[in-house]
Amino acid sequence: MGRYVLRRLLQLIPVFFGTTFLIYYLVWAVPGDPFAGKCGDRRCPDSYIQFMTEKYHLDDPIWMQYGTYMKNLLQGDFGQNFSGRDISDILITAYPNTLKLALVALAIEALIGLTAGVLTGLRRNGFLDNLVLVSTLFLIALPTFVTGFVLQYLFGVQWKIINPTVSNSPTFAELLVPGFVLGSISMAYIARLARTSIAENRRADYVRTAIAKGLPQRRVVGVHLLRNSLIPVVTYLGTDLGALMGGAIITEGIFGINGIGRTVYRSIVTKEGAVVVSIVVVLVLVYLLMNLLVDLLYAALDPRIRYE
């Protein structure tokens, strides 16, 4: 196990540098004046543009800019935006809210989606199975912003169960409805994925053997069937955390959440490339670490999987 983890960590190094360089190149290769609008309606003076260009090394070749950025990043310095504010302060303010939102969405989609998938996988073609299939298809077809606006109006305006917008430092309870909105589509996919996996593994030889031995239904399902059927679901959940964090722009905008989604949007509009790169770099780390964690969970779910 130790050798496998070390090997995987070493593999993450070139992946990390390759993806971050590609992101850095794509962000800074976008045409346009990064200082447009920084001086109000009038054009910024040439002296200001020259000063800012030299300060942020924008006149250096792209590979040299990336090298300088990564050197500072490895020392814990994310740099500053064009207003002189430390990007690390922006990340500290925005990332915890988005992480809370993504974790709530992940928990909701795992709990509801997996439960629905297991129940329908064990009893296919019944009323519950048809109900889940229709409901999940409806959620998949419904855009996230429609789900968000409908739930915000019903729970926040019509029934006044929640506040239409959350606070600056929201609790997990405040994020239940936004989390459901964010994870609704993934929840539908997980329910369908778990249903298919359960139905397929239910006909496997090891399940038939467990039933023939006279094992209780709870043990057959919980130990033998569910553990093997969870592998594709765990794979989906592991990669979905980063996707939820990166795709929370609409949900954060509807419920007024001060997270990385709104921060990225504002940074793109104002051409704050350094902020966009820093946020995406942290998302890359989340993706890489979650993939490593998923791979390590495989052996716990399926004893047939060995790493050495």
Solvent accessible surface area in square Angstrom, and as a share of the most:
residue,aa,sasa,rsa
1,M,107,0.48
2,G,56,0.53
3,R,178,0.65
4,Y,29,0.11
5,V,38,0.22
6,L,107,0.53
7,R,107,0.39
8,R,38,0.14
9,L,75,0.38
10,L,103,0.51
11,Q,88,0.39
12,L,21,0.11
13,I,90,0.46
14,P,87,0.55
15,V,67,0.38
16,F,24,0.10
17,F,75,0.31
18,G,43,0.41
19,T,48,0.28
20,T,1,0.00
21,F,76,0.32
22,L,100,0.50
23,I,30,0.15
24,Y,14,0.05
25,Y,99,0.38
26,L,100,0.50
27,V,35,0.20
28,W,56,0.20
29,A,53,0.41
30,V,100,0.58
31,P,121,0.76
32,G,55,0.53
33,D,65,0.34
34,P,34,0.22
35,F,6,0.03
36,A,59,0.46
37,G,62,0.59
38,K,59,0.25
39,C,30,0.18
40,G,51,0.49
41,D,163,0.84
42,R,161,0.59
43,R,171,0.62
44,C,5,0.03
45,P,59,0.37
46,D,98,0.51
47,S,81,0.52
48,Y,66,0.25
49,I,36,0.18
50,Q,112,0.50
51,F,122,0.51
52,M,9,0.04
53,T,28,0.16
54,E,98,0.44
55,K,91,0.39
56,Y,41,0.15
57,H,81,0.36
58,L,35,0.17
59,D,98,0.51
60,D,41,0.21
61,P,65,0.41
62,I,47,0.24
63,W,164,0.58
64,M,77,0.35
65,Q,17,0.07
66,Y,25,0.09
67,G,38,0.36
68,T,44,0.26
69,Y,23,0.09
70,M,9,0.04
71,K,130,0.55
72,N,51,0.26
73,L,20,0.10
74,L,124,0.62
75,Q,133,0.59
76,G,55,0.52
77,D,71,0.37
78,F,43,0.18
79,G,26,0.25
80,Q,68,0.30
81,N,17,0.09
82,F,19,0.08
83,S,95,0.62
84,G,35,0.34
85,R,116,0.42
86,D,60,0.31
87,I,0,0.00
88,S,36,0.23
89,D,64,0.33
90,I,18,0.09
91,L,12,0.06
92,I,123,0.63
93,T,66,0.38
94,A,3,0.02
95,Y,23,0.09
96,P,62,0.39
97,N,10,0.05
98,T,0,0.00
99,L,74,0.37
100,K,58,0.25
101,L,0,0.00
102,A,0,0.00
103,L,74,0.37
104,V,11,0.06
105,A,0,0.00
106,L,29,0.15
107,A,61,0.47
108,I,26,0.13
109,E,0,0.00
110,A,26,0.20
111,L,128,0.64
112,I,81,0.41
113,G,1,0.01
114,L,41,0.21
115,T,71,0.41
116,A,20,0.16
117,G,0,0.00
118,V,22,0.13
119,L,84,0.42
120,T,0,0.00
121,G,0,0.00
122,L,31,0.16
123,R,196,0.72
124,R,110,0.40
125,N,125,0.64
126,G,31,0.30
127,F,166,0.69
128,L,77,0.38
129,D,1,0.00
130,N,78,0.40
131,L,87,0.43
132,V,17,0.09
133,L,46,0.23
134,V,101,0.58
135,S,48,0.31
136,T,8,0.05
137,L,106,0.53
138,F,124,0.52
139,L,31,0.15
140,I,47,0.24
141,A,79,0.61
142,L,42,0.21
143,P,58,0.36
144,T,30,0.17
145,F,97,0.40
146,V,49,0.28
147,T,11,0.06
148,G,0,0.00
149,F,113,0.47
150,V,71,0.41
151,L,29,0.14
152,Q,27,0.12
153,Y,116,0.44
154,L,54,0.27
155,F,58,0.24
156,G,6,0.06
157,V,74,0.43
158,Q,103,0.46
159,W,138,0.48
160,K,159,0.68
161,I,114,0.58
162,I,49,0.25
163,N,106,0.54
164,P,54,0.34
165,T,72,0.42
166,V,20,0.11
167,S,55,0.36
168,N,126,0.65
169,S,89,0.58
170,P,1,0.00
171,T,77,0.45
172,F,108,0.45
173,A,74,0.57
174,E,57,0.26
175,L,0,0.00
176,L,99,0.49
177,V,21,0.12
178,P,1,0.00
179,G,0,0.00
180,F,58,0.24
181,V,1,0.00
182,L,19,0.09
183,G,0,0.00
184,S,2,0.01
185,I,52,0.27
186,S,11,0.07
187,M,13,0.06
188,A,0,0.00
189,Y,96,0.37
190,I,0,0.00
191,A,2,0.02
192,R,74,0.27
193,L,60,0.30
194,A,2,0.02
195,R,28,0.10
196,T,77,0.44
197,S,11,0.07
198,I,1,0.01
199,A,5,0.04
200,E,110,0.49
201,N,32,0.16
202,R,110,0.40
203,R,145,0.53
204,A,27,0.21
205,D,108,0.56
206,Y,67,0.25
207,V,2,0.01
208,R,141,0.52
209,T,67,0.39
210,A,3,0.03
211,I,99,0.50
212,A,90,0.69
213,K,150,0.63
214,G,62,0.59
215,L,55,0.27
216,P,86,0.54
217,Q,115,0.51
218,R,212,0.77
219,R,119,0.43
220,V,4,0.02
221,V,22,0.12
222,G,32,0.31
223,V,52,0.30
224,H,52,0.23
225,L,2,0.01
226,L,43,0.22
227,R,78,0.29
228,N,25,0.13
229,S,3,0.02
230,L,28,0.14
231,I,38,0.19
232,P,48,0.30
233,V,1,0.01
234,V,22,0.12
235,T,51,0.30
236,Y,66,0.25
237,L,29,0.14
238,G,3,0.03
239,T,51,0.30
240,D,13,0.06
241,L,13,0.06
242,G,1,0.01
243,A,46,0.36
244,L,8,0.04
245,M,3,0.01
246,G,35,0.33
247,G,47,0.45
248,A,0,0.00
249,I,68,0.34
250,I,82,0.42
251,T,1,0.00
252,E,0,0.00
253,G,48,0.46
254,I,18,0.09
255,F,1,0.00
256,G,26,0.25
257,I,0,0.00
258,N,45,0.23
259,G,0,0.00
260,I,2,0.01
261,G,2,0.02
262,R,82,0.30
263,T,9,0.05
264,V,22,0.13
265,Y,130,0.49
266,R,112,0.41
267,S,8,0.05
268,I,104,0.53
269,V,92,0.53
270,T,64,0.37
271,K,85,0.36
272,E,16,0.07
273,G,7,0.07
274,A,19,0.15
275,V,3,0.01
276,V,16,0.09
277,V,1,0.00
278,S,0,0.00
279,I,1,0.00
280,V,38,0.22
281,V,1,0.01
282,V,33,0.19
283,L,19,0.09
284,V,16,0.09
285,L,74,0.37
286,V,30,0.17
287,Y,77,0.29
288,L,23,0.12
289,L,99,0.49
290,M,36,0.16
291,N,52,0.26
292,L,15,0.08
293,L,85,0.42
294,V,8,0.05
295,D,28,0.15
296,L,47,0.23
297,L,71,0.35
298,Y,44,0.17
299,A,25,0.19
300,A,67,0.52
301,L,27,0.13
302,D,8,0.04
303,P,75,0.47
304,R,174,0.64
305,I,51,0.26
306,R,171,0.62
307,Y,32,0.12
308,E,126,0.56
